[in-house]
Amino acid sequence: MTKYANSIGVKVPELLLPNSAVDMTKWAVVACDQYTSQPDYWNETESIVGDAPSTLRIMLPELYLDKPDEAERIVSINSHMKQYVENGVLENKGEGFAYVLRTVEGRTRKGLIVALDLENYDYTKGSTTLIRATEGTIVERIPPRLRIRKDAPLEMPHILVLIDDPARTVIEPIGEALDKTEKLYDFDLMQKGGHIEGYLVKDEAQVKGVIAALEALIEKDAYAAKYETDQAPLLFAMGDGNHSFATAKANWERVKAEEGLSASDEHPARYCLVELENVHDEGIIFEPIHRVIFNVGDGALEWIKNKLIEQNGSCEVHAFSSFEELKAETAGKAGHIIPFVSKEGVGCLHVENPVAQLEVGTLQNALDILIKETEGATIDYIHGADVVNDLGSKEGNMGFLLPSMDKAAFFPTVIFDGALPRKTFSMGEAHEKRYYLECRSITK
């Protein structure tokens, strides 16, 4: 083990960053799972990047998953990864964390790039590992993502992992001692992504301080007092990129099987690069994730109403002239109010005695069945209300607007109730998501 051996599965990674000649604004591209119904966004990104070195060349926007040219795109990704390493586009900065400041929409959030041990993670329901999924993992979504990672020599993080650190002992102290760190980057992100700064944390005392502070968060007595439980501790909770982390886990299990390795063996693929963020950071806002269903026909609303009655005992549909009227008329009503938009206009579903704890659970329980039983129907998860209104009002579609989750309740909910309903919340809208920047080798 290294000098940074610890009990919580944190590895100090060797970070690869672009050399000083690379245009960082063209290099950094938003997470692959954004703008999945908006090809114009990715076409514009393509125009901005041009022939410049870019993470666009070493990732696959999920818009293109399962398309006829997917295999060709993956071959190109792997080729570009190798080229960037061999041609010196990427430089090894050595062992260290990266302290990140991201400013977008008038808010600044702080993060720390680390690698986490996938042996401390299990995405199956009821898991009590140190690292846990916060939403139900759809195993069917892993194989196409695994095709991308399987032969890739590098990984890049868009995964955001949350810690519950109200005293701000882990990440924040680094920001108070930036004189000890080398600045890695400082630039504006494309496509309304705001501004980002990164600093290399190599000082041994700082690195050990981070690890010690993380270990202290799950010290047995302190943890028991904090959450009033003797359950196995939760230290790292998925904030964004749940299926990407699950794919990294699946890839590590594949590597172990193919190479005859065990859970105690070291290998680069055993770890996954993520950005840690403190759920108590003022710059973190939990945004709701809305739903748009496509190609469902004119009878979808009545079908959803009947399914919600079947699942919850009752459901009423109300129409309004505007969302403002809807909000005023439904204020204070018991149960779950779920606004929707269709070609007919604005309305809401009112479930007075819901079975699920959250509105998103009530709605998703019905939509899952609708999509499965309706030929040609699909669903997308949208971060912006304007996009929902636009897409949902088109012929054959419906859009549903959901409320945001209280982030203070996040860790206790996951600890006591398990994974949240799928796509319950988002850490910002699409342009606020993590942009690809740092890389790490995942092959020997």
C-alpha positions in Angstrom: 0.0 0.0 0.0 1.0 3.6 -0.5 1.8 6.2 2.2 -1.9 7.2 1.9 -3.3 3.8 3.0 -6.7 4.2 4.6 -9.8 2.4 5.7 -12.3 4.3 3.6 -11.3 3.3 0.0 -9.9 6.7 -1.0 -7.0 6.5 -3.5 -4.8 9.5 -4.3 -4.8 9.4 -8.1 -2.2 10.3 -10.8 -4.0 13.0 -12.7 -3.6 13.6 -16.4 -4.3 17.2 -17.6 -3.9 18.9 -21.0 -0.6 20.7 -21.7 -0.3 24.5 -21.6 -0.9 24.8 -25.4 -4.4 23.3 -25.3 -7.4 25.6 -25.4 -9.1 24.6 -22.2 -12.5 26.1 -23.3 -12.5 23.7 -26.2 -11.1 20.9 -24.2 -13.8 20.8 -21.5 -17.2 19.4 -22.6 -20.3 18.8 -20.4 -21.2 15.3 -19.1 -22.3 12.8 -21.7 -25.8 12.2 -20.2 -26.9 15.8 -20.8 -29.0 17.2 -23.7 -30.0 13.7 -24.7 -33.0 15.1 -26.7 -31.3 18.1 -28.0 -28.9 17.3 -30.9 -28.5 21.0 -31.7 -26.5 21.4 -28.5 -24.0 18.7 -29.5 -23.9 20.1 -33.0 -23.0 23.5 -31.6 -20.4 21.9 -29.4 -18.9 20.2 -32.4 -18.7 23.5 -34.2 -16.9 25.2 -31.2 -14.4 22.4 -30.8 -13.5 22.0 -34.5 -10.1 20.2 -34.8 -8.8 21.2 -31.4 -7.9 18.6 -28.7 -11.1 18.0 -26.7 -12.8 15.7 -24.4 -15.6 15.6 -27.0 -13.3 13.2 -28.9 -12.9 10.8 -25.9 -16.5 10.6 -24.7 -19.8 9.5 -26.3 -22.8 11.8 -25.8 -25.6 9.5 -24.8 -27.7 11.0 -27.6 -25.7 8.6 -29.8 -25.9 5.4 -27.7 -27.3 2.4 -29.6 -27.1 4.3 -33.0 -25.7 2.5 -36.1 -22.4 4.2 -35.8 -21.8 3.6 -32.1 -19.1 1.0 -32.6 -17.2 3.3 -35.0 -17.5 6.1 -32.5 -16.1 3.9 -29.7 -13.1 2.9 -31.8 -12.4 6.6 -32.4 -12.7 7.4 -28.7 -10.1 4.8 -27.8 -7.8 6.0 -30.6 -8.0 9.6 -29.5 -7.3 8.6 -25.9 -4.1 6.8 -26.9 -3.1 9.7 -29.2 -3.6 12.3 -26.5 -1.3 10.3 -24.1 1.3 9.4 -26.7 1.5 12.9 -28.3 1.8 14.7 -25.0 -1.6 16.4 -25.2 -2.1 15.0 -21.7 0.6 15.4 -19.1 0.9 13.4 -15.9 0.7 15.8 -12.9 1.7 13.1 -10.5 -0.1 11.8 -7.4 -2.6 14.3 -5.9 -6.1 15.5 -5.5 -7.6 18.4 -7.4 -9.4 21.1 -5.6 -12.1 22.6 -7.9 -14.0 25.9 -7.8 -17.0 26.0 -10.2 -19.0 29.2 -10.6 -22.2 29.1 -12.6 -25.5 30.9 -12.3 -24.1 33.2 -9.6 -23.2 30.3 -7.3 -19.7 28.8 -6.5 -19.4 25.3 -5.4 -16.2 23.5 -4.1 -15.1 20.0 -5.0 -12.2 17.6 -4.6 -11.2 15.1 -7.3 -10.3 11.8 -5.8 -10.4 8.1 -6.8 -12.8 5.7 -4.9 -12.4 2.0 -4.4 -15.1 0.1 -6.2 -14.8 -2.7 -3.7 -16.5 -0.4 -1.3 -19.6 -0.1 -3.5 -22.6 -2.2 -4.3 -25.5 -0.8 -6.3 -28.0 -3.6 -5.4 -31.0 -2.7 -3.4 -30.4 -2.7 0.4 -26.7 -2.3 0.1 -24.9 -1.0 3.2 -21.5 -0.3 1.7 -19.5 2.9 2.4 -20.3 4.1 -1.1 -24.0 3.8 -2.1 -26.3 4.5 -5.0 -28.9 7.1 -4.2 -31.4 6.0 -6.9 -32.4 2.6 -8.2 -29.8 1.4 -10.7 -31.2 0.2 -14.0 -28.9 -2.7 -14.9 -30.1 -2.6 -18.5 -28.4 0.8 -18.8 -25.0 -0.6 -17.9 -24.1 -2.8 -21.0 -24.1 0.1 -23.5 -21.9 2.2 -21.2 -19.7 -0.8 -20.5 -19.0 -1.1 -24.3 -17.4 2.4 -24.1 -15.3 1.7 -20.9 -14.3 -1.8 -21.8 -11.3 -1.0 -24.0 -10.7 2.6 -23.0 -7.2 3.3 -21.6 -8.5 6.4 -19.8 -11.4 7.6 -17.7 -12.8 11.1 -17.0 -15.1 12.1 -14.2 -18.5 13.6 -14.5 -19.5 11.7 -11.3 -20.3 13.9 -8.3 -20.3 12.2 -5.0 -21.7 13.8 -1.9 -20.4 13.8 1.7 -22.3 15.0 4.8 -19.9 17.3 6.5 -21.7 20.2 8.2 -18.6 21.3 10.0 -16.8 21.7 6.7 -13.7 19.7 7.7 -12.8 17.9 4.5 -12.9 20.1 1.4 -13.1 23.6 2.6 -9.8 23.8 4.5 -7.9 23.3 1.2 -9.5 26.5 -0.1 -8.1 28.4 2.8 -4.5 27.3 1.9 -4.2 27.7 -1.8 -0.7 29.0 -1.4 0.4 25.4 -1.0 -1.1 24.3 -4.4 -0.3 24.5 -8.1 -3.0 26.0 -10.2 -4.0 23.5 -12.9 -6.5 25.6 -14.8 -8.6 28.8 -14.7 -11.0 29.4 -17.6 -14.5 29.9 -18.9 -16.5 26.8 -19.9 -18.3 26.7 -23.2 -22.1 26.7 -23.7 -23.0 28.7 -20.6 -21.0 26.4 -18.3 -19.7 29.3 -16.2 -16.1 29.5 -14.9 -13.9 26.9 -13.3 -10.6 26.8 -11.4 -8.5 23.8 -10.4 -5.6 23.4 -8.0 -3.3 20.4 -7.5 -3.2 19.1 -3.9 0.1 17.3 -3.5 1.2 18.5 -0.1 1.4 15.3 2.1 0.0 16.9 5.2 -3.0 18.3 3.2 -3.7 14.9 1.6 -3.5 13.1 4.9 -5.7 15.8 6.5 -8.4 15.1 3.9 -8.3 11.4 4.5 -8.3 11.8 8.3 -11.3 14.2 8.1 -13.2 11.7 5.9 -12.4 8.9 8.3 -13.7 11.0 11.2 -17.1 11.4 9.5 -17.8 7.7 10.1 -16.1 7.3 13.5 -18.5 4.9 15.2 -19.7 7.0 18.2 -19.9 10.2 16.3 -21.8 8.6 13.4 -24.2 6.9 15.8 -24.9 10.2 17.5 -25.3 12.1 14.3 -27.9 9.8 12.7 -29.2 8.0 15.8 -28.5 4.6 14.3 -26.1 1.7 14.6 -26.4 0.8 10.9 -23.2 0.3 8.8 -22.0 3.8 7.9 -22.7 5.6 4.6 -19.8 7.9 3.8 -20.1 8.5 0.0 -23.5 9.0 -1.6 -24.0 9.3 -5.4 -25.0 12.9 -6.3 -24.8 12.6 -10.0 -23.5 10.0 -12.5 -25.0 7.0 -10.7 -25.0 4.8 -13.8 -21.5 5.8 -14.8 -20.2 4.7 -11.4 -22.1 1.5 -11.7 -20.5 1.0 -15.1 -17.1 1.4 -13.6 -18.0 -1.2 -11.0 -19.2 -3.6 -13.7 -16.0 -3.1 -15.6 -13.9 -3.8 -12.5 -15.8 -7.1 -12.0 -15.2 -7.9 -15.7 -11.4 -7.2 -15.3 -11.3 -9.4 -12.1 -13.0 -12.3 -13.9 -10.9 -12.1 -17.0 -7.5 -11.6 -15.3 -8.2 -13.9 -12.4 -7.9 -11.2 -9.8 -9.5 -11.0 -6.3 -11.0 -8.2 -4.2 -7.6 -7.7 -2.5 -5.6 -7.2 -5.8 -4.5 -3.8 -6.9 -5.4 -2.6 -10.5 -6.1 0.8 -12.0 -9.6 -0.3 -13.0 -10.4 -1.0 -9.3 -10.8 2.7 -8.7 -13.1 5.4 -10.2 -12.3 9.1 -10.5 -15.0 11.3 -9.0 -15.5 14.8 -7.6 -16.4 14.9 -3.9 -18.7 17.7 -2.8 -20.2 18.6 0.6 -23.9 18.5 0.6 -23.8 21.5 2.9 -22.0 23.7 0.4 -24.0 26.8 -0.2 -23.2 26.6 -3.9 -25.1 23.2 -4.2 -28.7 23.5 -5.2 -30.9 20.4 -5.6 -33.0 21.0 -8.7 -35.9 18.8 -9.7 -35.7 16.5 -12.6 -38.8 16.6 -14.8 -40.2 14.1 -17.2 -41.3 14.2 -20.8 -43.0 11.2 -22.4 -43.0 10.9 -26.2 -45.3 9.1 -28.7 -48.0 8.2 -26.2 -51.1 9.3 -28.0 -54.3 11.2 -26.9 -55.3 8.6 -24.3 -52.2 8.9 -22.1 -53.6 11.3 -19.5 -56.7 9.1 -18.9 -54.5 6.0 -18.7 -52.1 7.6 -16.2 -55.1 8.8 -14.1 -56.5 5.3 -14.0 -53.2 3.7 -13.1 -52.7 6.2 -10.3 -56.1 5.4 -9.0 -55.2 1.7 -9.1 -51.9 2.3 -7.3 -53.0 4.9 -4.7 -56.8 4.6 -4.3 -57.6 7.9 -5.9 -56.5 10.5 -8.5 -58.1 13.6 -9.9 -57.2 15.6 -13.0 -57.6 19.3 -13.0 -57.1 21.8 -15.9 -55.9 25.4 -15.5 -55.3 28.4 -17.8 -51.7 28.8 -16.6 -49.1 27.4 -14.2 -49.7 30.5 -12.0 -53.4 29.6 -11.7 -52.5 26.0 -11.0 -50.1 27.0 -8.2 -52.6 29.4 -6.6 -55.5 26.9 -6.8 -53.6 23.9 -5.4 -51.7 25.6 -2.6 -52.1 23.8 0.7 -53.9 20.8 -0.7 -53.0 17.5 0.9 -51.2 14.7 -1.0 -49.2 15.0 -4.2 -49.8 17.7 -6.8 -48.1 16.9 -10.1 -48.4 19.6 -12.8 -48.3 18.6 -16.4 -48.4 20.2 -19.9 -49.7 18.7 -23.1 -51.0 19.9 -26.5 -54.3 20.6 -24.7 -52.7 23.0 -22.2 -51.8 23.0 -18.5 -53.2 20.8 -15.7 -52.3 18.7 -12.7 -52.7 15.2 -11.2 -53.8 15.3 -7.6 -53.2 12.1 -5.6 -54.6 12.7 -2.2 -53.2 9.6 -0.3 -50.1 8.6 -2.2 -48.3 5.3 -1.4 -44.9 6.8 -2.3 -43.2 9.3 0.0 -42.2 11.7 -2.9 -44.1 13.0 -5.9 -41.5 11.6 -8.2 -42.1 8.1 -6.9 -45.9 8.5 -7.3 -45.5 9.6 -11.0 -42.7 7.2 -11.9 -44.6 4.1 -10.7 -47.2 4.9 -13.3 -45.0 6.1 -16.1 -42.7 3.0 -15.9 -45.7 0.8 -16.8 -47.1 3.2 -19.5 -43.7 3.2 -21.3 -43.4 -0.5 -21.1 -47.0 -1.1 -22.4 -47.1 1.6 -25.1 -45.4 0.6 -28.4 -43.0 3.4 -29.5 -43.3 5.4 -26.3 -40.2 6.8 -24.7 -39.3 8.9 -21.7 -36.6 11.6 -21.1 -35.5 13.2 -17.9 -35.3 17.0 -18.3 -33.6 19.6 -16.0 -35.2 22.8 -17.3 -38.9 23.7 -17.0 -38.8 25.6 -20.3 -37.7 22.6 -22.2 -40.4 20.5 -20.6 -43.1 23.0 -21.6 -41.7 23.1 -25.2 -41.4 19.3 -25.7 -44.5 18.4 -23.6 -46.9 20.6 -25.6 -46.0 18.9 -28.9 -48.4 16.4 -30.5 -48.2 12.9 -28.8 -46.1 14.1 -25.9 -46.7 15.1 -22.2 -44.4 16.9 -19.8 -44.5 16.6 -16.0 -43.0 19.2 -13.6 -41.8 17.9 -10.2 -40.7 19.7 -7.0 -37.2 19.9 -5.7 -35.9 17.8 -2.7 -34.7 19.3 0.6 -30.9 18.6 0.5 -30.7 18.6 4.3 -32.9 15.4 4.2 -30.7 13.7 1.7 -28.4 11.6 3.8 -30.9 10.6 6.4 -33.4 9.6 3.7 -30.8 7.4 1.9 -29.6 5.9 5.3 -33.1 4.9 6.5 -35.1 4.5 3.3 -32.5 3.3 0.9 -32.2 4.5 -2.7 -34.5 7.3 -3.9 -36.9 6.9 -6.8 -35.0 7.2 -10.1 -34.0 10.7 -11.2 -35.4 12.3 -8.0 -33.1 15.3 -8.1 -30.3 17.0 -10.0 -27.4 19.1 -8.8 -28.2 21.9 -11.1 -29.6 22.1 -14.6 -27.8 20.7 -17.6 -25.3 23.5 -18.2 -24.4 23.4 -14.5 -23.3 19.7 -14.6 -19.7 18.6 -14.4 -17.6 19.2 -17.5 -14.9 16.6 -18.4 -11.4 17.9 -17.5 -9.1 15.6 -15.6 -8.2 12.1 -16.9 -6.7 9.0 -15.2 -5.3 5.8 -16.7 -7.4 2.7 -16.0 -5.2 0.1 -17.6 -1.8 -1.4 -16.6 
